[in-house]
């Protein structure tokens, strides 16, 4: 399971690649007019704050009408999902059922316009001992739970005995009114740009493209764009809980799903049932520190990879820097007729750092590139960028960017990157630092919706114990983030579990120690000892 790549660089994302591969109704509709501020930002202006940086009580929104909380879902056999780039679109079949939940577009106006939230479930295999529903989010933001849940389900066989496995497409994602910002031609042009500009012309092209992406989102998806923040998705989760008939929310979140889970725990601490957060996003990091954390995490993973081959970290890093510098001057030819650029090569390397299982492929693709063949690295980059062999791009990275920018207040200019961040990021990671530093300027450039917060609020005083699983070799969400999540959830809430190993996420790696800590917690309510360590 892997983070999705940003249009410019990386965001916190899903455990999708390593573990498996709508307007307000269906499809995105919108106006070219600039969308309004997000609901939370607007709430601050009108004095009815629903989620503040200061940690104020979140419960000032109107109650939901019975027509929403008491709705009956029409569960039916799941159709084939819309074809995801690079993968076959097949109906899950078997025990899987799909339905659409009706939720408010704007939770400040619960009697107003609504949006459909796509759901998928498979009922507990031991109905006599069924506990309830277990809701999943596998990351992103932008990952489709409806498409990915069946593929991940074998990893949760034990939990499936007593839980209905349930997942969903968060608002703005896939079948839940997907945000769409550009067409295939525009995506192809964007991904060919230099994401680490070295000249004024390259910088202008990069930043102009970033601004055009935001304008495209406003034009194509302006109606939903202000309402896709994580706080609204967390409120959708509580509505899902109510409609499914669960008194408490039982939840398993991975990567970005840990931020979503932490946000839920903050908004609804009294409704937290059994919750586990794996591959944890640092809730104390603003957009600058988040990108810096990722530079650190991917550099660590690259160094660990080289050490496993008998190469020192310094020598391995220098080798990759030489390759990328060479590609910056002259991209490589590939069998597709499309060039392997420096930026696409960086993406292709990143795609193979989420799991040790990918390391042999990294060895082969680096060797091929050094010998003049860019095809293997381009193939990995295309998979990561959600591009199929016909040149069609998925929209997961559209939703990812829309959700991230609706969440985060920070906006960084190109001047700030050059003056303040570039040297520091390069010191952290000579390979990935420049890529992620420039992303600060491109990611939310000229974004048409104001962000909600500098950092997500996850304080959950009074909530039931929440398992927080951090991996010491996690490339995308470094281990330190789990420590900070435990701290910010509050005393008596966060329970630290450390996985001493490689990979983005621990539970689905099949580690028996992790399973022995997590499974009894979900099945019997047995909370493992704080600071449990698995290797």
N, C-alpha and C positions, 0 to 999 in steps of 0.2 A: 504494500500500500504506500502511496507516495504523495507528496505535495504536488499540486498542480503548478505549472510554471506560469508566471505572470506574462503579460504581453511584453513587459520590459525585463522582468527578472522573476523573483520568487515571492510567493505569498505563503502564509500558513495554509496548509492544505490537507488533502486527504491522505489516507493510507490506501489509495486506490491502486496504484501501479504495482506495488510489490505484493499485494494480497490478492489482486484480481485484475484484473485489468484496470403564451399564453396571455397578453394584457390580462385584465381581470376576468378571466374565464379560460380561454385557451389561446395562447399566443400573446405576443407583446404588442400593445398599442400605445400610442403616445402622441405628444405634440412637440413641435420644434421649440415651443416656448420653454424658458428655463423652469424646471420643476421647483416646487416649493421646498422649503427646508424640511428636513426629516421630522417625523412626529415629535421625537424627544427634544430636538433643537427648538422646534416651534413651541413645545410645552414650556420650555424655560422662558420663552418670550412672553407667554400669556399667564405665567405664574402657576402653572399646573405641572410641575416637574415630575416626570415618571421614572427617571433614572439619571442620577446626577453623579458628577465626579466627586462630590463631597460625601457621598454615601448616605444621602437622605433616604427616608422611606420611599419605596417605589410605588406604594399602593394608592395612588391618587387618580387612577383612570376609572372611567365609568364601568359598572358591572356589565357583564355580557348578558344579552337577552336569552331567555330559555329556548328560543328558536335555534340558537347556536349551540348552547351547552347540552341541549336535549336532542339534538338531531340524530337521526338514525342513518348509519352509513349503509350504502348499497354495495356490499361486497360481491365481486364477480371474478371469474377467472381472468387472470392478467393477460392483456394483449402483449405483443412484442413491443418493447420500448422503441422510441425513435432511434434509428441507427446511430450508435456512437462511433465517432471517427476511429478507424482502425480496428473495429471489433464487429463481430456478427451480432445482429439484432434478432434474438430469439425469445419467444415467450417462455417464462420460467416453468410453466406447467406444474404438474404435481399438486402439492398442497398450497401453492401460493395463490392469494387472492388480492385484488386491488380495489380501491375505492377513492373517492374524492371528498375531502372534508371542506366544509364552507367556513371561512374565517373572515373577520373584518379586514378590509384593506387598511384601514386606519383605526387602531385600537382606541383612539380618542373619540371615535364616532362609531360605536359598535352597532348602531342601527342603520348605518349608512351602507356604502358600496361594499361588496364582498369579493373575495378571491378564493380560488380553489387550491387546496393543498393535496397533492397526490400522495397516497399511502399504499403500502404493501405489507402483507402479513402472512405468516404461516402458523397455524394454531399449535399449541403445545402437544407433544406426542403422547404424553401421559395425562389425559384429561382429568382423571380422578384426583391427581395431585397438583393440578394447575394452580400457580400462584397468581398469575395475571399477565400483563403485557410487559415486554422489555423493549424499550425504544432505543434505536441506534442512530448515530450520525457518524459516518466514516471520514468526515473531513471536508476540506475545500479551502475556504468557502466556495461553493459551486459544484460540489460533488452530488450526484444523484443517488439517494438512498434506495429509490425504487429500482433502479437499474443494477445497483451493486449488492443489495442485500442477499439475493439468492446465491450469488457466487461466494459470498463470505460465510453463508450459513453453516457449511460443514465444520468450520472452526468453532461453532457454538453448539455443537450437538448435545453436550451435557446440559447446558442451560435450556436448550430447546425442549427437553423433557417436561419441564414445569412452567415454561414461559411461552406465550405467543411471541415469536420474533416479529418485530414491527419496525419499519423504517419509512422515511418520507423524503420527498423533494422539498427542501426549504423554499420559501417564497423567492421568486426570481430565478429558480433553478429548474431546468428541464421541463417536466410536466406541470410544474407549479408556476405558470406564467413566466416562462424563461425570459430573462433580460437578453436582448440582442442589440449589438452595437455596431457591427460592421459585417460586410459580406466576405466571401472567400477571397475575392481578388484583393480587397483591402487587407485582410489578415495576412495573405501571402506577402504583400509589400511590407507590412509592419515587421514580420519576422525576418525579413532580409536586411533590416536596418542594422547599423552598428550600435549596440546597446552600451558600448563604452567609448563614446565619441572622443576623438583626438584632435579635431579641428572645429573651428566655428561653424563650418558648413554641416559637418556631421551632427554637431550638437543641435543646430537649428532644425535639421530634419527629424531628429529624435524627439525633440520637445514639441514640434509642430504635430507630429504623428500622435503623440500622447494627448494633446489637446483635442485633436480631431476625433480620437476614440471617445472621449467624454461627450463631445458634441453629438456623435453618432448615437450614443446611449440615450441622450436627451431627446433626440429626434425620433428614434424607433421605440423607445421604452420609457418615455417620460412619465407616463401615468403611474407606473409601479416604482420607478426609481427612488422616490423618497421613502418608500415603505419596506425596504429589503434589509434593514439593519438587523444585527444579531438579536437585539432586544425584542424586535417583533417576532423573529423566529422562535425565541424562547417563549413568548406568549402563545404562539401557535402550539408549542409543545404542551403547554398546560391545557389548552383547549382539546388537544388530542387525548390527553389523560382523562379528561372529564367525559368525552364522548365514548371512549373505550370502556368506561365504567371502573377505572382504577382510582382508589382513594389517594394513593401516592404515586408519584412518577418513579418508575424503575428505569434506569437509563445507563447506556454504555456509549461513551463518546471517545473518539480518536482524533488526535491532532486538532484541527480547528474545532472539532466536536467537543474538545475539552473546554474551549472558550465558551462555546454555546452552553455546555453543561454548567460551567461556573456562573454564567449570566443567569441561567434559570434558577440556580440555587440562591443567588442574590435576590432575585425578584420574588421567588416563592419558597423561602426556606422551610415553611411549614408543610410544603407538599413534597419535599424530597423523600423518596423511599430508599431504595438501594441504588447507588450511583457509583460508577467507576470511570475514571478519566485516564486515558493511556496516550503517551506521546504528547506531553503537556505544553501548551502555549504559555509563555511567561505573561501573566496578567499585569505585571508591573512595567512592562516594556512599551514605550511609545513606538511610533513607526520607525524612528531612527534606530532605537536600540533593538527593535525586533529584527530589522534587516541586518544589523551588526551581529546579533545572535546567530542568524542563519549563516552569515559568512564564517563565523567561528565553527558552527556545527559541521558545515560541509568541508571546511579545511581539515577538521579533526578526522572526519570520515575518510578523506583522501589520504591523509597521512597514515591512518590505520591500514588502509588498503595497501599502500606501498610497503609498509612494514611487514605485511603478510607475504609479500613477494621477495623479501630479503633486501629491499631498497630502503635507504634512510629517508626520513620525512623531507629533509632538505634537498636531497638529490631528486626525489620524486617530484616535489613541487617545482623545482627548477626545470625539470623535463617538461612538465605540462605548460609552464610559462613560456618556454621556448616554442612549443608547438602553437600556442595561441598567438604569440607575437608573429610567428610566420604566417598564420592564417589571416591576421589583421592586414598584413601587407599583400597577401595573395591567397584568396580562397582556393580550396581544393575542388577538383572536378569529382563528380560522382556518377554512378550508373543511371541516375534519374535525369541527368541533364541540369539539375539544380546544384548550385555551388554549396559547399560546406564553408560557411563563414566562421569567423572567430566566435560570434555570439551563439550560433547554432551548435558549434562544437562544445562550448561551455555548457549549454543546455544538455547535450548528449552525455557529457561526463556526469553532470548532476543526476541525470535520470538513473544512473547506475550506482549511486551511492546510498540508496535507501536500504539495501539489504546485501549481506555477504553473498547471497546467491547470485547477485549480478556482477560480482567482481571478476569472474573469468571472462565475461563479455567485455568488461572494461579493458582488461589486458589485451584482448584481441582487437578491439576497436581503436585503442591508442596506437597499437603497433601498425594497424592498417593505415591510419592517418599519417603516421611518421614515414610510412613507405609510399605515400602519395595517393591513397585511396580514402576518400572521405565518406564513402557510402555507409559503413556501419554506424559511425557517429551521427550521421544525418538521420538514419532510420530511428535511432533512439530519441533524437530530438523531435522528430515528427510525432512519434508516439506520445511524448511528453506534452507536445503542443496540440494534441488532439487533432492531428491531420491524417486523413486516410490517403490511400495510394492514388485516389482520383483527384486529390487536391481540395477536398472538402474539409472544413474545420468545424469542430463542435463549438458550442457556446459556453462551455464550463468556465473558460477564463473570462468571458464577458460577465457572468454572474459573480465570479470571484472578485473581480475588480469593483463591481458595483456594490457588493456587500462590504468589502474592505473599506471603500471610500465613504460609504454611508456610516460606517462605524468610527473611523479615525478622523480626528480634527486636523492633525498636522498636515501642512503643505510645505514642501521644501523646493526652493528654486535651484536652477542650474548653478547660479553664482554661489549659493550656499554649499552645494556639493563640492565645487572646485575649491572653495576657500576653507571649508571646515571639515568635510567628511571624507574626501577621497583618499588623502594620505593615511588617515587613521584606518579606514576599511582595508586599504592595501596592506597595511602592516598586519592586520588581523589575518588576512588571507590574500597572498599575492595572486592566487588563481581566481577566487570568487569575489574578493572585496570590491574591485572597480565595478563589476557587473551589478552588485547589490547597492553600491553607493549611488550610481547613476539612476538606479530604479527609484530612489527616493524622489527624484525630480520628475520622473515620468509617470509614476503610478497614478497619482490623483491630480495631475496637472489640469488646471482650469475645470475641476470637477463641478458639475451643476448642482450638487446637493451638499449641504453642509454636514460635516461629520458630527457624531454625537459626543465623543469623549476623547480625551488624550490617551487614557488607558481604560480597559474594561473593568467594571466594578464586579467583584466576585465575593465580597464579604457576605457570609451566610450564617450569621449568628442564630443559633437555635436549630439549625438543620441537622438531620441525622448524619452519621459518619459517612464520608465520601472517600473512596479509595483513589489515590493519586499515584500513578505508575510512571516513573521516569527511567529512561535508559541512558546509561553512561556513554554509549556510542551512538546515540540518536543524531542523525545528520541534520534533520530539518527543524526539530524542536529540542535544542540542547537540554541536558539533564537539569541544569540549574533552574529551568522554568518550573519543574515539578516542585522544587523546594519553595519557590516563591508562591506557587498556587496553594500549597499547604498553609503557608504563613498567612496568605490573604483570605482564605476561606474562614480562618478564625480558629481559636482554641477549641479543641474537642470535635472539630468537624473534619479537617483533612487528615488522612491516614497515609503516610508515606510508604511506598513500596519501591525499592530500587532494583532495577534489572541491570546487572553488570554484563553488558553485551552489546553487539552491534545491531543496527537496524532501527527503522522508524516505527516504533510500536513494539510492545513486548508480548501481549497476550496471544496474538495470532502467530507468533514465532514457534509456538508449540512447546514452550518451556514448561516443564512439569511443575516447577516450584511456583511460578506465577499462577498456573491453573489451580494449584492447591491453596493459594491465597485468595483467589478471586471467586472460584466456583462455590465453595461453602458459604461465602458471604452472600452471593445472590440466592443460593438455594435454601440456606438455613439461617441467614442473618448473622453468621459468625464473623465478627470483625477481626481481621488479622492484626497482629501486634504492629504498632507504629514502628517505622524504620525496619521493616522486614526487608532482607536483601536476598536476591536470587542471582545466581551466576550460571 
